Amino acid sequence: MCLNKIKPDAPDLSVHTAGSATSDASSNQNLPCLTLVKNKMTRLAKFLLCLVFVILYNHSEAANYYFSQVSGNDSRTSQEAQNPNTPWKSIDKLNAVFNTLQPGDAIYFKRGETFFGTIHINKSGTAGNPIKIGAYGSGPKPVITSLVAISNWKSVGAGVFESTTSLSAPSVSVLLVNNSMQEMGRFPNSGTANDGYLTVETVSGTTRITGNLAGSPNWNGGEVVIKKEQWIIDTQKITAHSGNALTFTGGSSYKPKVGYGFFIKNHIKTLDKTGEWYYNPSTKKMNVFLGNTNPSASKIEAATLDHLLTKTYQASHLRVENLHFKGANKDAVHITGGSNITFDQVDIENSGENGLVALSVLQLVIENSKVKDSFNNGLNLRYGNTGAIIRGNTIENSAVFPGTSQNADGTGIGIFANQDNTVIENNIVRNTGYNGIFFGGNNSIVKNNLIDTFCINKSDGGGIYTFDASATTHYKNRKITGNVILNAVGSWGGIDNKSVNFRPLANGIFLDDNSSGIEITGNTVAGAANAAINMSNVSDIIIRDNTFYNGYSQLAMANNKLGRDLRKVTVERNILFSKTDDQYAYRIQSIKNDIPQMLSADQNYFFRPMGDGRNIYYRQEESGKIVERTIDREKWTAAFGKDKNSK
């Protein structure tokens, strides 16, 4: 046993001479111990030296490969392609060599150039050495695209032009005229009466409706777009048209409703407005309405590929940065599986469905990027993306044309991310067909975002929206904090029963059925068609230190038959500013006599400068019948004991 321990970080540096008193037997007694320590330190030094060598070797093996559409040549060797002066040329070449890449390798596209095709990622990096795809040189980000310019046209009459050559795509979802995304032809046109919707007069099952189609062409082979609820717009293939009746294939689980709206699209006979277009899947030729304008005077482009970046399921440890993806018929970026994938300073625009789709990707980061002009969702993190970070992005123009988003629920959204441990912060979300941000899961944070102008063509949604599918589910530790939410527009088009008291249900913050475990603090919400904050059958909610301004209701809550009883809502220190005399601070409704059990409220500030103080509305069951009253703050406190210290 070594009785005298020698620590590696504090060795004994004393010098023993021949004549010293310690150089005899006592010194010799420690020689085996010293030898053992020296041997251990030698082995440690050798191990560290080998480790450094391995790290340096791996680092030196990482390679950069360059691509230029202008100066590139795919016949060059891999060694030549590592020199920016002798790059490869095409995405096809990249896909051919991608499985030979090693951790730490990088792919660089030349800035200011455009590359046609879909990048297929099928190789992983490592945690410390991801495979990177980025840009080199100076100028704008390199463009990855499937857009094809159409330059040869012939007139087919009535202001419609047809391409003289065929495209390679089986279908087309995206057409640009002078770099502007165009709406597919429709009847009636957008911007006409009822926002361009005809009215459903009768419904037979789920696949037949009638409406006023007198004098219109035969629409067989086209598509019918039906608003079935305020939040549901489904597109279905027309299989027969006779008189006022349309028969179509099945859509989602939602059934058409009498009094709601529909219109026709994806048919050559709809073209009568500048920019409207139709793609014939049989001839693969494009038709566009330009009126008296010569098509050669415009730059007209069509998307020809479904995706611009995909990856195999297992590919992980990837970084994509400084690229511009433009023009895809489905999802510009579509990735599934894997982990530790980052998109940084990436632009995505002109997507026929979603800008970016991620399914079951762990440790996904999307930051400092721009997603613009997506026909469905901007960012669609549908399932399995636990721990996603969505930070510092700008998401604009998602599903602004009705009938372009996908069928059923959860469509037409700026950011959709509903898994545990999601962080959505410092983003700008503008001009969205339905919800600005849809979040879910435990431990999720929605923080310091600007959401402006949403629920453009759907309603019953919100700038920030969540719901829980089950009344038995109880999520925890979720926060909505520091956000600015403006202009919950709400769509009137194609909705039945419009009246003086009817409003499209567009809300600033909407906690839909069974939402739970959410702290809402420090937000500013203004200009909501329905409510600045709306809650339905929620529980365990804290609403504190927010400013709610100029909504039809500043705070609304309902206990109804669609979920569990609304309970444990705390409302404190909020400003509730009703700008006009027909707006309310609170609108509280219940099918029971239970308002005292629904909420705790105090130290709030009520403003209604253009009207009297009667700006609290409630509706509940009393003595076996439903009663409703509009009262002031003092009577509210006297009746229910709430807001005793509010002003």
C-alpha positions as CSV (number, residue, x, y, z in Angstrom):
1,M,0.0,0.0,0.0
2,C,1.2,3.6,-0.8
3,L,1.2,5.4,2.5
4,N,2.3,8.7,0.9
5,K,-0.3,9.7,-1.8
6,I,1.0,11.8,-4.7
7,K,-1.8,13.8,-6.5
8,P,-1.3,14.4,-10.3
9,D,-2.3,18.0,-9.9
10,A,0.1,18.6,-6.9
11,P,3.3,16.4,-7.3
12,D,6.1,16.4,-4.8
13,L,8.8,18.5,-6.3
14,S,11.3,18.4,-3.3
15,V,15.0,17.6,-4.2
16,H,16.8,14.9,-2.3
17,T,20.6,15.0,-2.2
18,A,23.1,12.3,-1.2
19,G,23.8,14.0,2.0
20,S,20.3,14.7,3.0
21,A,18.7,13.1,6.0
22,T,15.8,11.9,3.9
23,S,17.9,10.0,1.2
24,D,18.2,6.8,3.1
25,A,15.8,4.1,4.3
26,S,12.8,6.4,4.6
27,S,13.2,7.5,1.0
28,N,13.8,4.0,-0.4
29,Q,10.6,3.0,1.3
30,N,8.6,5.1,-1.1
31,L,10.3,4.0,-4.3
32,P,7.6,1.3,-5.3
33,C,4.9,4.0,-4.8
34,L,6.7,6.5,-6.9
35,T,7.4,4.0,-9.6
36,L,3.7,3.1,-9.7
37,V,2.6,6.7,-10.0
38,K,5.1,7.4,-12.7
39,N,3.9,4.5,-14.7
40,K,0.3,5.6,-14.4
41,M,1.2,9.1,-15.4
42,T,3.1,7.8,-18.4
43,R,0.1,5.7,-19.5
44,L,-2.2,8.8,-19.0
45,A,0.1,10.9,-21.1
46,K,0.2,8.4,-23.9
47,F,-3.6,8.1,-23.8
48,L,-4.0,11.9,-24.0
49,L,-1.5,12.1,-26.9
50,C,-3.4,9.4,-28.8
51,L,-6.7,11.2,-28.1
52,V,-5.3,14.5,-29.4
53,F,-4.0,12.7,-32.5
54,V,-7.4,11.1,-33.2
55,I,-9.1,14.5,-32.9
56,L,-6.6,16.2,-35.2
57,Y,-6.8,13.3,-37.7
58,N,-10.6,13.4,-37.8
59,H,-10.5,17.2,-38.2
60,S,-8.0,17.0,-40.9
61,E,-10.1,14.4,-42.8
62,A,-13.2,16.7,-42.9
63,A,-13.6,18.0,-46.5
64,N,-15.4,21.0,-48.1
65,Y,-17.1,20.4,-51.5
66,Y,-18.0,23.3,-53.7
67,F,-20.8,23.6,-56.3
68,S,-21.3,26.3,-59.0
69,Q,-23.9,26.2,-61.7
70,V,-21.8,28.7,-63.7
71,S,-18.3,27.3,-63.4
72,G,-19.0,23.8,-62.2
73,N,-18.3,20.5,-63.9
74,D,-19.6,17.2,-62.6
75,S,-16.8,15.2,-64.3
76,R,-14.2,16.6,-61.9
77,T,-12.7,14.4,-59.2
78,S,-13.7,14.7,-55.5
79,Q,-10.3,16.2,-54.8
80,E,-10.8,18.9,-57.4
81,A,-14.3,19.7,-56.1
82,Q,-12.7,20.6,-52.7
83,N,-11.3,23.7,-54.4
84,P,-13.8,26.5,-55.0
85,N,-12.0,27.2,-58.3
86,T,-12.9,23.8,-59.6
87,P,-16.3,23.0,-58.2
88,W,-18.9,20.4,-59.2
89,K,-22.0,21.7,-60.9
90,S,-25.4,20.0,-60.1
91,I,-27.6,18.7,-57.3
92,D,-27.7,15.4,-59.2
93,K,-24.0,15.1,-58.6
94,L,-24.4,16.0,-54.9
95,N,-27.0,13.3,-54.5
96,A,-24.8,10.8,-56.3
97,V,-21.9,11.3,-53.8
98,F,-23.8,12.2,-50.6
99,N,-23.5,8.7,-49.1
100,T,-19.7,9.0,-49.3
101,L,-19.6,12.1,-47.0
102,Q,-18.0,11.8,-43.6
103,P,-18.8,13.6,-40.3
104,G,-17.6,17.1,-40.5
105,D,-17.8,17.4,-44.3
106,A,-19.5,20.4,-45.8
107,I,-21.3,21.2,-49.0
108,Y,-21.2,24.7,-50.3
109,F,-23.3,26.2,-53.1
110,K,-22.1,29.4,-54.8
111,R,-24.0,32.5,-53.7
112,G,-25.9,34.4,-56.4
113,E,-26.5,31.2,-58.4
114,T,-29.6,29.0,-58.9
115,F,-29.6,25.2,-58.7
116,F,-32.4,23.0,-60.0
117,G,-33.4,19.8,-58.1
118,T,-34.1,18.1,-54.8
119,I,-31.3,17.6,-52.3
120,H,-31.6,14.0,-50.8
121,I,-29.7,13.6,-47.6
122,N,-28.8,10.0,-46.7
123,K,-25.8,10.3,-44.5
124,S,-25.3,11.4,-40.8
125,G,-22.7,13.5,-39.1
126,T,-21.8,13.1,-35.5
127,A,-22.7,15.1,-32.4
128,G,-19.5,17.1,-32.6
129,N,-19.1,17.0,-36.4
130,P,-22.4,17.5,-38.2
131,I,-22.6,17.4,-42.0
132,K,-23.2,20.9,-43.2
133,I,-24.9,22.3,-46.3
134,G,-24.4,26.0,-46.8
135,A,-23.0,28.8,-49.1
136,Y,-19.8,30.3,-50.2
137,G,-18.8,33.4,-52.0
138,S,-20.5,36.8,-51.9
139,G,-24.0,38.0,-52.8
140,P,-27.5,36.6,-52.3
141,K,-28.1,33.1,-50.9
142,P,-27.9,30.3,-53.5
143,V,-31.4,29.3,-54.7
144,I,-32.5,25.7,-54.7
145,T,-35.6,25.5,-56.9
146,S,-37.9,23.5,-59.1
147,L,-39.3,26.5,-60.9
148,V,-39.3,26.3,-64.7
149,A,-39.8,29.4,-66.9
150,I,-42.6,29.2,-69.5
151,S,-41.8,31.4,-72.4
152,N,-43.8,30.0,-75.4
153,W,-47.5,30.7,-75.4
154,K,-50.5,30.7,-77.8
155,S,-53.9,32.4,-77.3
156,V,-56.8,30.1,-76.9
157,G,-59.4,32.9,-76.7
158,A,-61.2,35.0,-74.1
159,G,-57.9,36.3,-72.7
160,V,-56.6,32.8,-71.9
161,F,-53.1,31.7,-73.1
162,E,-51.8,28.1,-73.2
163,S,-48.1,27.0,-73.1
164,T,-47.0,25.4,-76.4
165,T,-44.7,23.0,-74.6
166,S,-45.5,20.5,-71.9
167,L,-44.1,20.5,-68.4
168,S,-42.6,17.4,-66.7
169,A,-44.8,17.6,-63.6
170,P,-47.8,15.3,-63.1
171,S,-49.5,18.2,-61.3
172,V,-48.7,21.8,-60.5
173,S,-49.6,23.7,-57.3
174,V,-47.4,26.9,-57.7
175,L,-47.4,29.4,-60.5
176,L,-45.5,32.7,-60.3
177,V,-46.2,35.7,-62.5
178,N,-43.4,38.3,-62.1
179,N,-42.2,36.5,-59.0
180,S,-45.7,36.8,-57.4
181,M,-47.6,33.7,-56.3
182,Q,-50.9,33.4,-58.1
183,E,-54.3,32.0,-57.0
184,M,-55.6,29.1,-59.1
185,G,-58.7,30.0,-61.1
186,R,-61.9,29.9,-59.2
187,F,-65.7,30.5,-59.6
188,P,-66.9,32.8,-58.2
189,N,-63.8,34.9,-58.0
190,S,-62.3,36.0,-54.7
191,G,-63.3,39.5,-53.7
192,T,-66.9,39.1,-55.0
193,A,-70.1,38.8,-52.9
194,N,-69.9,36.6,-49.8
195,D,-66.1,36.5,-50.3
196,G,-66.5,34.5,-53.5
197,Y,-68.7,31.7,-52.0
198,L,-71.9,30.3,-53.4
199,T,-74.4,29.0,-50.8
200,V,-75.1,25.4,-50.1
201,E,-78.9,24.9,-50.5
202,T,-79.2,21.2,-49.8
203,V,-76.9,18.4,-48.6
204,S,-77.1,14.7,-49.4
205,G,-74.8,12.6,-47.3
206,T,-71.2,13.7,-47.4
207,T,-70.7,13.7,-51.2
208,R,-73.5,15.8,-52.8
209,I,-74.7,19.4,-52.5
210,T,-76.9,21.8,-54.5
211,G,-76.4,25.5,-55.0
212,N,-77.1,28.2,-57.5
213,L,-75.1,27.1,-60.5
214,A,-77.6,28.3,-63.1
215,G,-75.9,29.3,-66.3
216,S,-72.5,28.1,-65.2
217,P,-70.3,25.6,-67.3
218,N,-70.3,21.9,-66.5
219,W,-67.8,21.6,-63.6
220,N,-67.2,17.8,-63.8
221,G,-63.5,17.1,-63.3
222,G,-62.8,20.2,-61.3
223,E,-62.7,20.6,-57.5
224,V,-65.3,22.0,-55.1
225,V,-64.1,23.9,-52.1
226,I,-66.6,23.8,-49.2
227,K,-66.6,25.7,-45.9
228,K,-68.0,23.2,-43.5
229,E,-67.3,24.9,-40.2
230,Q,-65.7,28.3,-39.4
231,W,-62.4,26.4,-39.1
232,I,-62.8,23.8,-41.8
233,I,-62.4,24.4,-45.6
234,D,-62.2,21.1,-47.5
235,T,-61.4,20.6,-51.2
236,Q,-62.9,17.6,-53.0
237,K,-62.9,16.2,-56.6
238,I,-66.1,16.8,-58.6
239,T,-67.2,13.5,-60.2
240,A,-70.5,14.8,-61.6
241,H,-72.4,18.1,-62.3
242,S,-76.1,18.2,-63.2
243,G,-78.1,21.4,-63.0
244,N,-77.5,22.8,-59.5
245,A,-76.1,19.6,-58.1
246,L,-72.5,18.6,-57.6
247,T,-71.3,15.1,-56.7
248,F,-67.8,14.7,-55.4
249,T,-65.4,12.3,-53.7
250,G,-65.2,12.0,-49.9
251,G,-63.3,14.5,-48.0
252,S,-62.6,14.8,-44.3
253,S,-65.0,13.6,-41.5
254,Y,-66.8,16.9,-41.6
255,K,-70.1,17.1,-43.5
256,P,-71.3,20.0,-45.7
257,K,-73.9,22.3,-44.1
258,V,-76.9,24.1,-45.5
259,G,-76.2,27.8,-45.5
260,Y,-72.5,27.6,-45.6
261,G,-70.4,28.3,-48.7
262,F,-68.6,26.7,-51.6
263,F,-66.8,27.6,-54.8
264,I,-65.2,25.8,-57.8
265,K,-61.5,25.6,-58.7
266,N,-59.0,23.6,-60.8
267,H,-61.0,23.9,-64.0
268,I,-60.2,25.6,-67.3
269,K,-63.6,27.4,-67.3
270,T,-62.8,29.3,-64.1
271,L,-60.2,31.5,-65.8
272,D,-61.5,35.1,-66.2
273,K,-59.2,37.2,-63.8
274,T,-55.6,38.3,-64.4
275,G,-53.2,35.8,-63.0
276,E,-55.7,32.9,-62.6
277,W,-54.3,29.6,-63.9
278,Y,-55.1,26.0,-64.7
279,Y,-52.7,23.1,-65.3
280,N,-54.0,20.3,-67.6
281,P,-52.7,17.0,-66.1
282,S,-53.4,15.2,-69.4
283,T,-51.6,17.5,-71.8
284,K,-49.2,18.8,-69.1
285,K,-49.7,22.3,-70.4
286,M,-50.3,25.5,-68.4
287,N,-53.2,27.9,-69.0
288,V,-53.2,31.4,-67.6
289,F,-55.6,34.4,-67.9
290,L,-53.8,37.6,-68.9
291,G,-56.6,39.4,-70.8
292,N,-55.0,41.8,-73.4
293,T,-51.5,41.5,-71.9
294,N,-48.9,39.8,-74.0
295,P,-47.5,36.8,-72.0
296,S,-44.0,37.6,-73.3
297,A,-44.1,40.8,-71.3
298,S,-44.3,38.8,-68.0
299,K,-42.0,36.3,-66.3
300,I,-44.1,33.2,-65.8
301,E,-42.7,30.2,-63.8
302,A,-44.2,26.9,-62.6
303,A,-43.0,24.5,-59.9
304,T,-42.2,21.0,-61.2
305,L,-41.0,19.0,-58.2
306,D,-42.7,18.1,-54.9
307,H,-39.8,18.8,-52.6
308,L,-36.5,20.7,-52.6
309,L,-34.8,18.9,-49.6
310,T,-35.6,15.5,-48.1
311,K,-33.6,13.0,-46.0
312,T,-33.7,9.4,-45.1
313,Y,-35.3,8.5,-41.8
314,Q,-32.1,7.8,-39.8
315,A,-29.9,10.7,-41.0
316,S,-28.9,12.8,-38.0
317,H,-26.5,15.5,-36.9
318,L,-27.0,17.9,-39.9
319,R,-26.8,21.6,-40.3
320,V,-28.4,23.5,-43.2
321,E,-27.7,27.3,-43.4
322,N,-27.7,30.3,-45.8
323,L,-29.8,28.6,-48.5
324,H,-32.9,29.8,-50.3
325,F,-35.5,27.1,-51.2
326,K,-38.0,28.5,-53.7
327,G,-40.9,26.8,-55.6
328,A,-42.1,23.3,-54.6
329,N,-45.4,21.7,-55.4
330,K,-45.7,20.2,-51.9
331,D,-43.4,20.8,-48.9
332,A,-40.2,22.6,-49.8
333,V,-38.4,20.9,-47.0
334,H,-39.7,17.5,-45.8
335,I,-37.7,15.6,-43.2
336,T,-38.6,12.6,-41.0
337,G,-36.7,10.9,-38.1
338,G,-33.2,11.5,-36.9
339,S,-31.9,14.0,-34.3
340,N,-29.8,17.1,-33.9
341,I,-30.8,18.9,-37.1
342,T,-30.5,22.7,-37.4
343,F,-31.8,25.1,-40.0
344,D,-30.2,28.5,-39.6
345,Q,-30.6,31.6,-41.9
346,V,-32.6,29.6,-44.4
347,D,-35.2,31.2,-46.7
348,I,-38.2,29.1,-47.9
349,E,-40.9,30.5,-50.2
350,N,-43.5,29.5,-52.7
351,S,-44.5,26.1,-51.3
352,G,-47.6,24.4,-52.7
353,E,-48.3,22.8,-49.2
354,N,-46.0,23.5,-46.3
355,G,-42.8,25.5,-46.1
356,L,-41.1,22.9,-43.8
357,V,-42.4,19.6,-42.5
358,A,-40.7,17.7,-39.7
359,L,-41.9,14.4,-38.4
360,S,-40.4,12.6,-35.4
361,V,-37.2,14.7,-35.5
362,L,-35.5,15.1,-32.1
363,Q,-33.5,18.2,-31.1
364,L,-34.7,20.2,-34.1
365,V,-33.7,23.8,-34.3
366,I,-35.1,26.3,-36.8
367,E,-33.7,29.8,-36.3
368,N,-33.1,33.1,-38.0
369,S,-35.0,31.9,-41.1
370,K,-37.8,33.2,-43.3
371,V,-40.8,31.2,-44.6
372,K,-43.0,33.0,-47.0
373,D,-46.0,32.1,-49.3
374,S,-46.9,28.6,-48.2
375,F,-50.3,27.3,-49.2
376,N,-50.8,25.3,-46.0
377,N,-48.6,25.7,-42.9
378,G,-45.5,27.7,-42.8
379,L,-43.7,25.4,-40.3
380,N,-45.5,22.1,-39.8
381,L,-44.0,20.1,-36.9
382,R,-46.9,17.6,-36.9
383,Y,-45.8,14.9,-34.4
384,G,-42.8,13.4,-32.6
385,N,-40.6,16.6,-32.6
386,T,-39.9,16.6,-28.9
387,G,-37.6,19.5,-27.7
388,A,-37.9,21.6,-30.9
389,I,-36.6,25.2,-30.8
390,I,-38.2,27.7,-33.2
391,R,-36.5,31.0,-32.7
392,G,-36.0,34.3,-34.4
393,N,-37.9,33.4,-37.6
394,T,-40.3,35.3,-39.9
395,I,-43.3,33.4,-41.2
396,E,-45.5,35.3,-43.7
397,N,-48.4,34.6,-46.0
398,S,-49.4,31.1,-44.9
399,A,-52.7,29.8,-46.5
400,V,-53.9,33.3,-47.5
401,F,-56.0,31.8,-50.4
402,P,-59.0,29.7,-49.2
403,G,-59.0,26.3,-50.7
404,T,-55.2,25.8,-50.8
405,S,-54.7,24.4,-47.3
406,Q,-55.0,20.7,-46.6
407,N,-58.3,19.2,-45.5
408,A,-59.6,18.8,-42.0
409,D,-58.1,20.3,-38.7
410,G,-54.7,21.8,-38.0
411,T,-54.2,23.5,-41.4
412,G,-53.6,27.0,-42.6
413,I,-51.3,27.8,-39.7
414,G,-48.1,29.9,-39.4
415,I,-46.3,27.7,-36.9
416,F,-47.7,24.3,-35.9
417,A,-45.6,22.6,-33.1
418,N,-47.5,20.6,-30.5
419,Q,-45.0,18.3,-28.7
420,D,-43.4,18.4,-25.3
421,N,-40.6,20.8,-24.4
422,T,-41.1,23.1,-27.4
423,V,-39.7,26.6,-27.4
424,I,-41.3,29.2,-29.8
425,E,-39.7,32.6,-29.2
426,N,-38.8,35.9,-30.9
427,N,-40.6,35.0,-34.1
428,I,-42.7,37.2,-36.4
429,V,-45.8,35.6,-37.8
430,R,-47.8,37.7,-40.3
431,N,-50.8,37.2,-42.6
432,T,-52.1,33.7,-41.8
433,G,-55.2,32.0,-43.1
434,Y,-56.0,30.4,-39.7
435,N,-54.0,30.3,-36.4
436,G,-50.8,32.2,-36.1
437,I,-49.1,29.7,-33.7
438,F,-50.5,26.3,-32.6
439,F,-48.6,24.8,-29.7
440,G,-49.1,21.8,-27.3
441,G,-47.3,19.4,-25.0
442,N,-45.8,19.7,-21.5
443,N,-43.2,22.3,-20.6
444,S,-43.7,24.3,-23.8
445,I,-43.0,28.0,-24.0
446,V,-44.4,30.6,-26.5
447,K,-42.5,33.8,-25.7
448,N,-41.8,37.3,-27.2
449,N,-43.4,36.6,-30.6
450,L,-45.2,39.1,-32.8
451,I,-48.3,37.7,-34.4
452,D,-50.1,40.1,-36.7
453,T,-53.2,39.5,-38.9
454,F,-54.6,36.0,-38.8
455,C,-57.8,34.1,-39.2
456,I,-58.0,35.6,-42.7
457,N,-60.1,32.9,-44.3
458,K,-61.0,30.7,-41.3
459,S,-62.3,31.5,-37.8
460,D,-62.8,29.9,-34.4
461,G,-59.0,30.2,-34.0
462,G,-56.4,32.4,-32.5
463,G,-53.1,34.2,-32.8
464,I,-51.8,31.7,-30.2
465,Y,-53.9,28.5,-30.0
466,T,-53.9,25.2,-28.2
467,F,-56.4,22.5,-27.2
468,D,-56.3,19.1,-25.6
469,A,-58.1,16.2,-27.3
470,S,-59.2,14.5,-24.1
471,A,-60.9,15.8,-20.9
472,T,-58.7,13.4,-18.9
473,T,-55.4,14.9,-20.2
474,H,-53.7,17.4,-17.9
475,Y,-50.6,19.1,-19.4
476,K,-48.3,21.0,-17.1
477,N,-45.8,23.9,-17.0
478,R,-46.7,25.7,-20.2
479,K,-46.1,29.5,-20.7
480,I,-47.4,32.2,-23.0
481,T,-45.4,35.2,-22.1
482,G,-44.4,38.6,-23.6
483,N,-46.1,38.2,-26.9
484,V,-47.7,41.0,-29.0
485,I,-50.8,39.8,-30.9
486,L,-52.6,42.1,-33.3
487,N,-55.6,41.9,-35.7
488,A,-57.6,38.7,-35.2
489,V,-59.5,39.4,-38.4
490,G,-62.0,36.6,-38.7
491,S,-63.6,35.5,-42.0
492,W,-67.3,36.2,-42.8
493,G,-67.1,34.4,-46.2
494,G,-69.2,31.2,-46.6
495,I,-70.6,31.3,-43.0
496,D,-74.3,30.9,-42.3
497,N,-76.5,32.9,-39.9
498,K,-74.8,36.3,-40.2
499,S,-76.7,38.8,-38.0
500,V,-76.2,41.9,-35.9
501,N,-75.1,39.7,-33.0
502,F,-73.1,37.1,-34.9
503,R,-69.3,37.4,-35.0
504,P,-66.6,35.3,-36.6
505,L,-64.8,33.6,-33.7
506,A,-61.3,35.1,-34.1
507,N,-59.4,35.5,-30.9
508,G,-56.0,36.8,-29.8
509,I,-55.2,33.9,-27.5
510,F,-57.5,30.9,-27.7
511,L,-57.3,28.1,-25.1
512,D,-59.8,25.7,-26.7
513,D,-61.5,22.6,-25.2
514,N,-59.7,21.0,-22.2
515,S,-56.6,23.1,-22.3
516,S,-54.7,23.0,-19.0
517,G,-51.6,24.0,-17.1
518,I,-50.8,27.3,-18.8
519,E,-49.4,30.6,-17.3
520,I,-50.3,33.6,-19.5
521,T,-48.3,36.7,-18.5
522,G,-47.1,40.0,-19.9
523,N,-48.8,39.8,-23.3
524,T,-50.4,42.6,-25.3
525,V,-53.4,41.7,-27.4
526,A,-55.3,44.2,-29.6
527,G,-58.0,44.2,-32.3
528,A,-59.7,40.8,-31.9
529,A,-63.0,40.3,-33.8
530,N,-64.1,38.1,-30.9
531,A,-62.0,38.0,-27.7
532,A,-58.5,39.1,-26.8
533,I,-58.3,35.9,-24.8
534,N,-60.9,33.1,-25.1
535,M,-61.2,29.9,-23.0
536,S,-63.4,26.9,-23.3
537,N,-63.6,24.1,-20.6
538,V,-60.1,24.9,-19.4
539,S,-58.4,24.2,-16.0
540,D,-55.3,25.4,-14.1
541,I,-54.8,28.6,-16.0
542,I,-53.1,31.8,-14.7
543,I,-53.7,35.1,-16.5
544,R,-51.7,37.9,-15.0
545,D,-50.2,41.3,-16.0
546,N,-51.6,41.3,-19.6
547,T,-53.0,44.2,-21.6
548,F,-56.2,43.3,-23.6
549,Y,-57.4,46.1,-25.9
550,N,-60.2,46.7,-28.4
551,G,-61.6,43.2,-28.7
552,Y,-65.3,42.5,-28.8
553,S,-64.6,40.9,-25.4
554,Q,-61.3,41.4,-23.6
555,L,-61.7,38.1,-21.8
556,A,-64.2,35.4,-22.6
557,M,-64.7,32.0,-21.0
558,A,-67.3,29.2,-21.5
559,N,-68.2,26.1,-19.6
560,N,-70.2,24.0,-22.1
561,K,-70.8,20.4,-23.1
562,L,-67.7,20.0,-25.2
563,G,-65.2,19.2,-22.4
564,R,-64.5,19.1,-18.7
565,D,-65.9,21.8,-16.4
566,L,-64.0,25.1,-16.5
567,R,-62.1,25.4,-13.2
568,K,-59.1,27.0,-11.5
569,V,-58.7,30.1,-13.7
570,T,-56.8,33.0,-12.0
571,V,-57.3,36.5,-13.5
572,E,-55.1,39.1,-11.8
573,R,-53.5,42.5,-12.5
574,N,-54.7,42.7,-16.1
575,I,-55.7,45.8,-18.1
576,L,-59.1,45.2,-19.9
577,F,-59.6,48.2,-22.2
578,S,-62.9,48.2,-24.2
579,K,-62.5,50.8,-26.8
580,T,-66.1,51.2,-27.9
581,D,-69.5,51.0,-26.1
582,D,-70.4,47.6,-27.6
583,Q,-67.4,45.8,-26.2
584,Y,-67.1,43.9,-23.0
585,A,-64.4,43.4,-20.4
586,Y,-65.7,39.9,-19.5
587,R,-68.1,37.5,-21.3
588,I,-68.6,34.5,-19.1
589,Q,-71.0,31.7,-20.0
590,S,-71.9,28.4,-18.4
591,I,-74.5,25.7,-18.8
592,K,-74.4,25.3,-15.0
593,N,-74.8,27.6,-11.9
594,D,-71.1,27.6,-11.2
595,I,-69.4,30.9,-12.1
596,P,-68.0,31.3,-8.5
597,Q,-66.2,27.9,-9.0
598,M,-64.9,28.8,-12.5
599,L,-62.5,31.7,-11.7
600,S,-60.7,33.8,-9.2
601,A,-60.3,37.5,-10.3
602,D,-58.8,40.5,-8.6
603,Q,-56.7,43.7,-8.9
604,N,-57.6,44.1,-12.6
605,Y,-58.2,47.5,-14.4
606,F,-61.4,48.0,-16.4
607,F,-61.6,50.8,-19.0
608,R,-64.6,51.7,-21.2
609,P,-64.2,55.4,-21.9
610,M,-66.9,55.5,-24.7
611,G,-69.6,53.8,-22.7
612,D,-71.1,53.1,-19.3
613,G,-69.6,50.8,-16.7
614,R,-71.9,47.9,-17.6
615,N,-69.3,45.9,-19.5
616,I,-69.4,42.5,-17.8
617,Y,-71.7,40.0,-19.4
618,Y,-72.6,36.6,-17.9
619,R,-74.9,33.8,-18.8
620,Q,-75.6,30.8,-16.6
621,E,-78.2,28.4,-15.3
622,E,-80.4,29.7,-12.4
623,S,-83.4,27.9,-11.0
624,G,-83.6,25.5,-13.9
625,K,-83.3,28.1,-16.7
626,I,-80.6,30.0,-18.5
627,V,-80.4,33.7,-17.6
628,E,-78.1,36.4,-19.0
629,R,-77.2,39.8,-17.6
630,T,-74.9,42.7,-18.4
631,I,-73.7,44.4,-15.2
632,D,-71.0,46.8,-14.0
633,R,-67.9,45.9,-11.9
634,E,-69.6,46.7,-8.5
635,K,-72.6,44.5,-9.2
636,W,-70.3,41.7,-10.4
637,T,-68.3,41.9,-7.2
638,A,-71.5,41.9,-5.1
639,A,-73.0,38.9,-7.0
640,F,-69.9,36.7,-7.2
641,G,-67.3,38.1,-4.9
642,K,-64.8,38.7,-7.7
643,D,-62.6,41.7,-8.4
644,K,-63.0,43.2,-5.0
645,N,-59.8,45.2,-5.4
646,S,-60.1,45.9,-9.1
647,K,-60.7,49.4,-10.4
